[in-house]
Amino acid sequence: MEEQQERRMSGRARPRSIEVGEFFADPAFADASISPDGRRIAYLAPGNGRMNVWVRRVDEGHEDAVRLTHDTRRGIRTFCWSDDPRWLLYLQDADGDEDWHLHRVDLDAPDQPAVDLTPLPPGSRVFALEPEKAPRGSVLVWMNRCPDRIDLFRVDVATGETALHLAQPEAGATVLLDRGGRAAFQSALTDDGTCEFSAIDRRTGRKRLLRRLGGPEHPLGPPLQEVTPDGSGLLVGTYQDSDHLRLVRIDRDTGAETVVAAADSSSLCTASTPTVLTSRRTGEVIAARFVGDRPALEVLDPHFAEVHAALSQLSDGVLCSASSDETEQRWVATFVGDREPGATWFYDHSTGAARLLFRSHPQLDPADLAPMAAVHFPARDGLALHAFLTLPVGVAAEELPLVLLVHGGPWFHDSWTYHPTVQLLANRGYAVLQVNFRGSTGYGKRHLTAAVGEFAGKMHDDLVDAADWAVAQGFADPNRIAIVGSAYGGYAALAGAALTPGRFAAAVAHAGISNLANFMRTLPPFARPALANSWYRYVGDPADPDREADLLARSPSTMVDRIRTPLLVVQSADDVRVVQDETADIVGSLRERGVAVEHLVAFGEDGPEHQVLLHRAIEEHLVAHLGG
């Protein structure tokens, strides 16, 4: 009885200690999609130790399912139905070479070998599919049959017969198709990173410029870029006269802009997919997703409003994805929550019947996981910061060891969702704070562009201000704070250990850039227009001597003599951007000075095995330097 009372703190019992592998295992089920006729469900599930495609009838369980693919290497990640429910399509490469081929499976003969519909030579690959925009019985495929150009081909799903549908436009341009597969608009990048949208005349092929969008408010380019089904308009994410990103329609004839979806105090969500939901029957956008304390859908279609209201009764999570049959009566919907990695439901709108199909990670009991709460506070210069705080269950929320978990990008944002790293850390007794520092997307143009020139400057100050807020609120022990991150977050961890060496008791840098100037030099010249409003605008061009000096001043490699924080550095062996020699130099210099540093070089960054190895190392490092 006394032991039970000790475990009951903060209103809930201490959860079981969950093995690292349980958090990072492949899902038991994922990416469910209903067939066009509404009779079958296809999804990913393990088979031969890798994710493969399975199919079953809507009234069957997994024990009745048929495995359609038999991959034993990397697993299958991308599949879709064709318009004929007899055929299912999927992408597969050869042992990780990323030369993707499109394969077809016959559901009437699932034991027969899959057919490669795109038998390309080495070095050529499939880049994208447009199954909804092809004539019946076919699929449109972007691929480089010739190594130096990406063209659009029409592939007959039954026979594999392939014909050129559309030749590649000029370099740096992309043709956008209507629902009939016809060229409707062109999106083209200029040398300065501006995106030019033009209407394409259907008779002559001539292009007429409609709109230019660019600048630092679009570091990754204007989002969405979807043609309306009839080809009369282009849907794109833009700010217009607002601080927040809206979904806007650009008319192909007049260039006039009409707001399709907007929110007064939040932006269109581009960091999680899908940004919009579309109708399988019409191709129209039926809902748009916006950023908030919890992601929110703005429903745009009357029929889907009824469906969404019914789906919302099934789960208190966020609707992540939804697919329907061609009548839009039968639906498969997946919800995600802070303590739920994924719950997928079948719903029949004609009868109102619904049932849970599966949970993606049934080994994880939501009762053992920690709730995530949205929190807000100002940066030292007054900029509003939005963050998410996760506190361990069954532990008094007072002076806890805190992990400041920094997202990558940096043009990305954290949101209210299930996060395996967060849940692992909370399970081990750490408070976890994820702050959307300036430069994060989703919180307006001002918040985003406030990061220009602020690498290792105000972007770092925001992280320190977040930690100080947690201390002031009484959640965090000021002497037990760690900074942890991957990619940009890894850079932030290295910079944080150097810029504020007494602030953090531990740091973990995974794939973190140590030399900004050298990193910028590794970026390929042909990619410069696409990076002009991100890396070159926010960080600088090392070809300019003044900018190079500034880049070096903001690089952890030039501040290594300031670091005294115990450090874990993790690097992928095949990382072509973060040079191993530079990382090794930092590690060697710290070891010469007697600073506690661990260096882990890992392979296979995408797989569960890598994630387990990485997080076991993180766990050991934090236990050694923070307790927990």
Secondary structure, DSSP 8 states (H G I E B T S, - for coil): -HHHHHHEETTEE------HHHHHS--SSEEEEE-TTSSEEEEEEEETTEEEEEEEETT--GGG-EE-----SS----EEE-SSTTEEEEEE-STT----EEEEEETTSTTS--EES----TT--EEEEEGGGS-TTEEEEEE-SSTT--EEEEEETTT--EEEEE---STTEEEEE-TTS-EEEEEEE-TTS-EEEEEE-TTT--EEEEEEE-STT-TT-SS--EE-TTSSEEEEEE-TTSSS-EEEEEETTT--EEEEE-BTTB-B--SSS-SEEE-TTT--EEEEEE-SSS-EEEE--HHHHHHHHHHTTT-SSEEEEEEE-TTS-EEEEEEEETTEEEEEEEEETTTTEEEEEEES-TTS-GGGS--EEEEEEE-TTS-EEEEEEE--TTS-SSSEEEEEEE-SSSS----SS--HHHHHHHHTT-EEEEEE-TT-SSS-HHHHHTTTT-TTTHHHHHHHHHHHHHHHTTSEEEEEEEEEEETHHHHHHHHHHHHSTTT-SEEEEES--S-HHHHHHHS-GGGHHHHTTTHHHHT--TTSHHHHHHHHHT-GGGSGGG--S-EEEEEETT-SSS-HHHHHHHHHHHHHTT--EEEEEES-TTSHHHHHHHHHHHHHHHHHHH--
